[in-house]
């Protein structure tokens, strides 16, 4: 079981990152909250890891903070919430914002996240009440760069759109969220689109 990876950022394609560890490239799916803070390609990074299985193939999920990984693990134990939806939740709001939604039973904000309907929002507010202990805040692991570290991409809008679709938004919805959004990198476009989605 892989619990942590330390290596060099080889490639960034939101929401995936490839970390080179002694010549072996590990592909990890990361929430955008972690992706925004990844260092530049070629720099060192340490990620907390949750190892899962999709269609009998191992999948690695990476997080810069223990609180994010902890929340991810709690979320995927909720009936009807899989890893993809858990990543979308973490990409759409911080662990502190999620805690506030659960404590205040703010289902309207949860409903704005991709794939979360009324039933899932109700289930989250009910089942997560007892799991909030220790969730929120969290220390970023060494190797994290400043927020908004840009990935080198050919077409930031296309990459941002692909990332939103990977997070669970339909293609038309992704295009709508990116319309009239300013940003030079895919990361800034994704951040702005996700903020627009939860307004």
Buried (B, 14 or more C-beta within 10 A) or exposed (E): EEEEBEBBBBBBBBBBBBBBEEEEEBBBBBBBBBBBBBBBBEEEBBBBBBEBEEEEEEBBBBBBBBBBBBBBBBBBEBEEBBBBBBBBBBBBBBBEBBBBBBEEBBBEBBEBBBBBEEEBBEBBBEBBEEBBEEBBEBEBBEBBBEEEBBBEBEEBBEBBBBBBBBBBBEEEBBBBBBEEBEBEBBBBBBBBBBEBBBE
